[in-house]
Amino acid sequence: MQDAVHKLKEEIASLQTQLAMKRYSGITSDVGGLPESKHLDGSNYSDWKFAMKNYLVDSGLWQCVEGANVDEELDQRALAKINLSIKSCAWAEVRKARTAKEAWDCSADGPILLVV
């Protein structure tokens, strides 16, 4: 009986993860989920930070930035969304980030510098 309950719990957890991933897959409006005009370019940090946080919250991915008990696949989705919301001229500081939290923390102290 305990084996059956354990298997059901595992199956429920798996289905919840699958559902979460399907739920958020169609929300993006442009590459990175933000309109091109909101992508971080080094001069619009405050606007980008506000828009990106709200986009990640709406996508159910903000917990990845907070960094506690994060599902690896969801974290990689959040990291990709952050990276895709940054114009290539501002990639230098986030390029090495391996998690959404690392990418977010790269920009936490202020505007990401432009590479020209």
C-alpha positions as a Markdown table, in Angstrom:
| # | Residue | x | y | z |
|---|---|---|---|---|
| 1 | Met | 0.0 | 0.0 | 0.0 |
| 2 | Gln | 2.8 | 2.4 | 0.9 |
| 3 | Asp | 4.5 | 1.7 | -2.4 |
| 4 | Ala | 1.3 | 2.6 | -4.3 |
| 5 | Val | 1.0 | 5.8 | -2.4 |
| 6 | His | 4.6 | 6.7 | -3.0 |
| 7 | Lys | 4.2 | 6.0 | -6.7 |
| 8 | Leu | 1.1 | 8.2 | -6.9 |
| 9 | Lys | 2.9 | 11.0 | -5.1 |
| 10 | Glu | 5.8 | 10.8 | -7.6 |
| 11 | Glu | 3.4 | 10.7 | -10.5 |
| 12 | Ile | 1.5 | 13.8 | -9.2 |
| 13 | Ala | 4.8 | 15.7 | -8.8 |
| 14 | Ser | 5.8 | 14.8 | -12.3 |
| 15 | Leu | 2.4 | 15.9 | -13.7 |
| 16 | Gln | 2.6 | 19.1 | -11.8 |
| 17 | Thr | 6.0 | 19.9 | -13.3 |
| 18 | Gln | 4.7 | 19.1 | -16.8 |
| 19 | Leu | 1.6 | 21.2 | -16.3 |
| 20 | Ala | 3.7 | 24.2 | -15.1 |
| 21 | Met | 6.0 | 23.9 | -18.1 |
| 22 | Lys | 3.0 | 23.8 | -20.5 |
| 23 | Arg | 1.2 | 26.6 | -18.8 |
| 24 | Tyr | 4.1 | 29.0 | -19.3 |
| 25 | Ser | 5.3 | 28.0 | -22.7 |
| 26 | Gly | 2.9 | 30.3 | -24.7 |
| 27 | Ile | 3.1 | 33.5 | -22.7 |
| 28 | Thr | 6.0 | 35.2 | -24.5 |
| 29 | Ser | 5.3 | 38.2 | -26.8 |
| 30 | Asp | 8.7 | 38.5 | -28.3 |
| 31 | Val | 12.1 | 36.7 | -27.8 |
| 32 | Gly | 12.7 | 36.7 | -24.1 |
| 33 | Gly | 9.1 | 37.4 | -23.3 |
| 34 | Leu | 9.4 | 41.2 | -23.3 |
| 35 | Pro | 8.8 | 43.6 | -26.2 |
| 36 | Glu | 12.0 | 44.6 | -27.9 |
| 37 | Ser | 11.7 | 48.1 | -26.5 |
| 38 | Lys | 12.0 | 46.7 | -23.0 |
| 39 | His | 15.1 | 44.6 | -23.5 |
| 40 | Leu | 18.1 | 45.7 | -21.4 |
| 41 | Asp | 20.5 | 47.8 | -23.4 |
| 42 | Gly | 22.5 | 49.4 | -20.6 |
| 43 | Ser | 20.5 | 52.6 | -20.5 |
| 44 | Asn | 17.1 | 51.3 | -19.3 |
| 45 | Tyr | 18.0 | 49.3 | -16.2 |
| 46 | Ser | 15.2 | 50.4 | -14.0 |
| 47 | Asp | 12.5 | 49.8 | -16.6 |
| 48 | Trp | 14.0 | 46.4 | -17.6 |
| 49 | Lys | 14.3 | 45.3 | -13.9 |
| 50 | Phe | 10.6 | 46.2 | -13.3 |
| 51 | Ala | 9.3 | 44.6 | -16.5 |
| 52 | Met | 11.5 | 41.4 | -16.1 |
| 53 | Lys | 10.5 | 40.8 | -12.5 |
| 54 | Asn | 6.9 | 41.1 | -13.4 |
| 55 | Tyr | 7.3 | 38.8 | -16.4 |
| 56 | Leu | 9.0 | 36.2 | -14.4 |
| 57 | Val | 6.4 | 36.4 | -11.6 |
| 58 | Asp | 3.6 | 36.1 | -14.2 |
| 59 | Ser | 5.4 | 33.1 | -15.7 |
| 60 | Gly | 5.7 | 31.4 | -12.4 |
| 61 | Leu | 9.5 | 31.6 | -12.5 |
| 62 | Trp | 10.4 | 34.3 | -10.0 |
| 63 | Gln | 11.2 | 31.6 | -7.3 |
| 64 | Cys | 14.2 | 30.7 | -9.6 |
| 65 | Val | 15.7 | 34.2 | -9.0 |
| 66 | Glu | 15.1 | 33.9 | -5.3 |
| 67 | Gly | 17.2 | 30.7 | -5.5 |
| 68 | Ala | 15.5 | 28.5 | -2.9 |
| 69 | Asn | 14.6 | 24.8 | -3.8 |
| 70 | Val | 14.5 | 25.5 | -7.5 |
| 71 | Asp | 13.6 | 22.9 | -10.1 |
| 72 | Glu | 16.6 | 22.8 | -12.5 |
| 73 | Glu | 14.5 | 22.8 | -15.7 |
| 74 | Leu | 12.5 | 25.7 | -14.5 |
| 75 | Asp | 15.6 | 27.5 | -13.5 |
| 76 | Gln | 17.1 | 27.1 | -17.0 |
| 77 | Arg | 13.9 | 28.5 | -18.5 |
| 78 | Ala | 14.1 | 31.5 | -16.2 |
| 79 | Leu | 17.8 | 31.9 | -17.1 |
| 80 | Ala | 17.0 | 31.8 | -20.8 |
| 81 | Lys | 14.3 | 34.4 | -20.4 |
| 82 | Ile | 16.6 | 36.7 | -18.6 |
| 83 | Asn | 19.4 | 36.2 | -21.1 |
| 84 | Leu | 17.0 | 36.7 | -24.1 |
| 85 | Ser | 15.7 | 40.0 | -22.6 |
| 86 | Ile | 19.2 | 41.5 | -22.7 |
| 87 | Lys | 20.5 | 43.0 | -25.9 |
| 88 | Ser | 23.8 | 41.5 | -27.0 |
| 89 | Cys | 25.7 | 44.8 | -26.3 |
| 90 | Ala | 25.0 | 44.2 | -22.5 |
| 91 | Trp | 25.8 | 40.4 | -22.3 |
| 92 | Ala | 29.3 | 40.7 | -20.9 |
| 93 | Glu | 28.3 | 40.5 | -17.2 |
| 94 | Val | 25.6 | 37.8 | -17.5 |
| 95 | Arg | 27.2 | 35.6 | -20.0 |
| 96 | Lys | 28.9 | 33.4 | -17.3 |
| 97 | Ala | 25.8 | 32.9 | -15.2 |
| 98 | Arg | 24.6 | 29.3 | -14.8 |
| 99 | Thr | 21.4 | 30.0 | -12.9 |
| 100 | Ala | 18.7 | 32.6 | -13.0 |
| 101 | Lys | 19.8 | 33.9 | -9.6 |
| 102 | Glu | 23.4 | 34.4 | -10.8 |
| 103 | Ala | 22.1 | 36.3 | -13.9 |
| 104 | Trp | 19.8 | 38.4 | -11.8 |
| 105 | Asp | 22.5 | 39.1 | -9.3 |
| 106 | Cys | 24.9 | 40.2 | -12.0 |
| 107 | Ser | 22.6 | 43.2 | -12.6 |
| 108 | Ala | 21.5 | 43.7 | -8.9 |
| 109 | Asp | 24.1 | 46.4 | -8.2 |
| 110 | Gly | 23.1 | 48.6 | -11.0 |
| 111 | Pro | 23.0 | 48.9 | -14.8 |
| 112 | Ile | 24.8 | 46.3 | -16.8 |
| 113 | Leu | 27.7 | 47.8 | -18.7 |
| 114 | Leu | 27.6 | 48.1 | -22.4 |
| 115 | Val | 30.3 | 46.3 | -24.5 |
| 116 | Val | 31.2 | 48.6 | -27.4 |
